[in-house]
Amino acid sequence: MRKQIVIPALIILFLIIGTVLVVLFAKGYTLNLNGNGPVLSGTGLLVATSAPDGAQVLINGHLTTATDNTINLAPGEYDIKIFKEGYFPWEKKIIIKKEVVSKADALLFPTAPQLASITNVGISNPVLDSTQTKIAYTVASQSAVKNGVYVLDMSLRPILTLQNTSTQLVGDTINVFSKSILTWSPDSAQILATLPDLSSTTYLLQTNGINQAPQDVTETIASVNASWQKMKAEKDTAQMNSLPKKLRTVVAENFNILQWSADDTKILYEASQSATLPLVINPPLIGTDSTPQVREIRKGEVYVYDIKEDRNYLILSSLPAAKANEQQLPIMWYPDSKHLVYVHDGKIDMMEYDAQNQTTVYAGPFVDDYVFPWPDATRLVILTNLGNPPIAPNLYTIGLK
């Protein structure tokens, strides 16, 4: 009878001890042996991942593991480097804390990106829509029927070539649309095409197909603009109302919003005044990005605010002026919501949202800072004649994966 009681009790005790040990090891504790017997030491966990995978991980200069692995580390600050042949290295200082999971998530950019043409007839005036999935542009090098306004839909997945993803909206048989200046509506359903004649004739184009009889809105342009401004204001209000009430006040008072990230979890903004950002999440979350943040903001400087983690990062000391296209920001979100595209000094850089790992991915010729991210975060679109002045520029993609 006694044996029947003892054996189940031992089994239960064993299960309890095993469960406790599993939980402790999951939190990063390790069992170390020394002269005084086994000691359970508290560590933190570093999860190292990369795209592409299979990259090498150096910790404080020592080759330790490959990516897609979890490493136990004693609490402290570490220099982490992730590299793979054919790609720029990724480096970051990461603070490891006891029982906390920290991440080293590296997007590696190729040192020799591939260029591929989207257009081949010479185009001008490319403009990105608000959804960042469509580019409108004009063609003036062909016949009146083929010249005009086109839209490239980057969300399509062509079987053979990207050159099949553009659709003509209107030709030059009605007017000289190939010389028009294009403006997208906030909902991407319409485009204003303004012709550079004495009367600045403006047409309203629908973007769902060919416009057999485009609407002349020259005399009612004020009404169209007012309608579009109302549409944009409603969208901006909806985004603001999605924020916690306390944060909403902070953003309204201090942020000149440049662009929301694709997943609406981060805000790229220019400080509208100098101020101290209060803590919105208090106490602060654990396991957040360990890059030092800046809560003392200065007017005119550019920052990224992480809504989910309540952290703020300085990106630029000032906002470079856009050149030819006022609608195009020199710094913008990459569609993965983790990186920024920065166009400056005749080159294109990628950086993480906390301003780390700024990498020049393209330094060849491109026209007027026309740079657009591809929606699936695999490439960039540029306007270039590849440095050959007699040739009209075309749209090309820069492969980043």
N, C-alpha and C positions, 0 to 999 in steps of 0.2 A: 504494500500500500504506500509505504514511504517512497519507494523507488518510482512509483507511478506519479507521485507529486513532484519529486525532484527533477526528473527528466524534462517535463513540460516547462518547469520554472527556468531551468537552464537554457532551454530553447528560446523562451521569451526574453531572457536576459541577453542572450547572444544576438537576438534580432534587434533589441534596443541599442546595444553597443554598436552593432553594425550600422544601424540607421544613423546614430549620432556621428560615427566616423565618416560616413558618406556625406552627410550634411557639412561637416567641418572641411572635408577635402573639397567639396563643391565651392565653399567659401574661400578656398585658397590656402587652407592650413596644410602644412607638410610635417612629416614625422622625421626629425633629425636625431641621429645617434651621437652622443658624446660620452665623456668619461663618467658622467653622473646618471647615464641611462637615457632612454628615449625622451625627447622633448617635442611637444607639438608647437610649431612656430606659425605665427600668422603671416600670410603673404597676400599679395594681390594678384589678380589675373590680367594678363595682357592677351587680347584676342587680335591676332595679326592676319589681315586679309588683304588681297590685292586684286586688281583687274588690269591685265590678265593675271591669272593665278600662277602658282609655281615660282614666285619670286623669292629671293634670298632675304633673310632678316638679320641685320646686324644690330646688336645691343651693346652700346658703349664701345663700338668698334670691333666686337667679336661676333663672328658668324655663328648664330645660335640655332636657327631653324629655318624652315620655309614657311611661306604664307599658308593661310587656312589652317592655323594651328593656335592652340592656347598654351600660354607659358606662365608658370608660377614665378613671381619675382618679389623680392623683399621690398617693403615700402621705401620710396625714394624717387628721385628724378633720373630719367634715363634718356640717352640719345638713341633714338630708333631710326634706322635707315633700312629702306626696302628698295631693292634694285633687281633689275632683270636685263639681260643683254638685249640691246636694241631699243631701250626705253630710258627716259630720264629718271634718275633716282628720286626717291621720296624720302624726306627727312623731317623729323619732328622731335621736340622734347616732350616727353609724356611723364606725368607724375603718377606713380603707382601708390595706391593707398590700401591699407589692410582691409580685406574682405570686399574690395570693390573691383568690378570688372572695368578695365579701360580698353579702348579700341584704337588700333592702328589700321585705319582703312585707307589704303593707298590706291588712287586711280593713276596708273602709269601712262604717260604720253610717249608715243613713238618718237625717236630722234630723227627718223626719216619718214614723215607722214606722206601718204599718197594723195596726189591731186587728180581729180576726175572732173571733166566738163559736164555741165548741165545744159548749157546753151552753146550754140556755135554760129549764130547769125549776127552777133553784136547787139548788146542791149544797154539800156540806160535807165536812170531814175528808179532803182529797185527800192521798194518800201515794204517793210514787214508789218503784218497785221497784229492785232492785239492778242490773238491766241498763239502767236509765234509759230504758226503752222503753214502760213501762206505768204508768198512774196509776189507783189505786183510789180511789173516793169513794162517798159516800152521798147518796141523794135522799130527801127527806121531804115534798115538796109535792104529791104526786099520790095516787092511790088505793093501797090496801094491796098490790095486785098489782104496780103500777108503782114503788112505793117500794122501797127496799132498797139493796143494794150493787152498784156498777157498776165496770167496768174499761174505761179508755180505752187502746187499743193504738195508740201513736204511730208504730209501724213500718208500719201499713197505709197504702196510698195510695188514698184514696177518689176516685171519679171526679167527684162533684159537690160534696159538703160534708163537712167534718170531723165534723159532728154524727152521721154514720153509723158512726163508728169505736168507739162505746162498746157494751159488752155487759153485760146484767144477769146477776149471779151468783146472787142470791137476793132474794126479795121479802119484804114484811112480813106475808104470810099465815101464816108459821110463827112468827115473833117480830118484835120491833120492830128489825130490822136497820138501819133508816134512822138510828138513834141510836147505832150501834156505833162503837167505835174500832178502826181497821184496822191490821194489822201484816203486812208481806210476809215470806214465807220467803226464805232466802238464795238459793234457786234459782228464785224467782218462780213456782213451781208451785202455791203455796198461800197462803191469807190467813187470819189469825186475826181473827175479829170478836168483840170483847168488848162485851157489853151493859152499860149503866150501871145495873143493878139491884142489889138488896142482896147477891145472891150472885155478882155479876160473872160471869154466865154467858158462856162462851166457846165459839164454834163454829169448826170448821175447814172452810174453803171451798176447793174446787178451782177453779182459774182457767181451766179449759179449756171452760167452758160452764155452763149453769144447774145449780144444786144443788137437786135435788128433795128430798133428805133430808140436810141439812147435819149433820155429825157434832158432837155435843156433847162437848167435850174439857175441860169445867170441872174434872173430877176427875183428869184426866191431863195437865193443862197443864204441869206441871213436866217430864214426860217429853218433851213436844213441844218445849219450850224448850231442853232439853238436847240433843235431836237437832239442832235448828237451830243451836245454838251450836257443836256439833261440825262441822256442815256449813260454817259460816262460818270456823271455825278451819282446816279443811282447805284452803279456798280461799285464806285469808291465807298459809298455809304454802307453798302452791304458788307464789304470787306472790313471796314472799320467796326461795324456792329458785331462781327464774328470774334472780336478781341474781348478779353476780360475787361470789365468796366474800368478798373484802375489803370490798366495798360492803355485803354482807349484815350484817356486824358493825357497821359504821357506822350503818346504818339501825336495827338492833335496839337499839343503845345510846342513840341520840340522837333518833329520830323517833317522834312520836306521829302515825301516818299518818291523815290525814283522808280522802284520796281519791286513787286512782291515775288518771292520765289514761286516756282511752279506748284509746289505743294502747300503754299500759303503758310508755311511755318517760320519764314524768315523775311525780314524787310531790309532792302537796300535803300539807304536814305542819306540825304544831306542834312546836317544839323541846321535848323532854322534859327537857333539861338544857342548861346553858351549856357550850359546847365549841368546839373548833377542828376543822373537818372536814379530814381529810387528803386529799391528792391521790390519787384512785383511778386516774386516767389520767395517767401521767407518762413523758415530757414531755407537756404539754397539747396538745390537737389544734389545728391551724390552721384558720382560716376559721369559728370558732365565733361565737356571738352576742357582739357587742362591748360590750353593756351591762355596766357594772361589777357583779361578783358579790360576795357576802358569804360568807366561810367561817368567820367568828367568829360563831357563832349564840348567841342568848340564850334562856333558858328562857321559854316562853309566847309567843314571837314566831312568826309564820306565814311559811313559806318554800315555794318550789318548787325541787326538785332535779331537774336534767336528767340522766338516767342516761346518755344517749348522749354528751353533751358534758362530763360531770363538772363542771357549773357549778351554783351555788346562788344564789338570788335572794330578797331580803327582800320579802315581799308586804304584811304587816300587822304593826304593833307588838304587837297582841293580837287574839285571836279574839272577835268580838262574840258575845254569847249568843243562841242561837236563841230565838224567842219562843214561839209557841203549839205548834209541832210540833218535838219534840225530835229527830226523825229528819232534819229538814231543816237542812242547814248554811247559814249566811249567806254562805258563799263556796264555790263548786263549779266543777268543770271544765266548760267548754263542749265539746261532742262533737268538735270539730276538734283537740283536744289542744294547741292553741296559745293559747287564751284562757281566762280565768276570768270567771265571773259573780259579782258582788259585790252583795249586797242589804244596804242600810244607810240609815238616816235617811229612810225612806220613798221611796227611789228605787232604781233598778237600774242598776248600772254594768257595763261590760265592760272588761276590761284584758288585755293580753298576759301570757304566763306569766312574763315578766321584770319585771312590774309597770309597764311602759310603756304610754302611750296609754290611760289610764283615762278612759272616756267614759260619761256618763250617757245611756242610751238610752231610759229611761222614768222619768218623775217623777209620773205620775198616780196615782190611788188603786188600791190593791190590798190584799188581806186577809191579815193575819198572816204576811207574808213568804213566802207560798206561791208560789215561783217555780221552774219546772222547764225545763231546756233540751230542745228538740225534737231527736230523735236524728240528723237529717240536718244539723244546725247551720244551719238557715235561720230559726229563730224561737225565741221563749220562750213558755212557758205561764204565765199568772198567774190567780189567783182574785180577782175583783173584781165589785162592783156598780156600777162607774163613778161612785162618789160619791153614789149615791142610796140612803139608808139603808132605806127601806121595801122595797126590792127585795132578794131573796135573791141572794147572789153566784153567779156562773157562771165557768166556765173560758173564758179568751180567749187567743188567740195574739197575740204582738207580732212582726210580720214584720221581720226584720233584713237582708233582701236585696232 
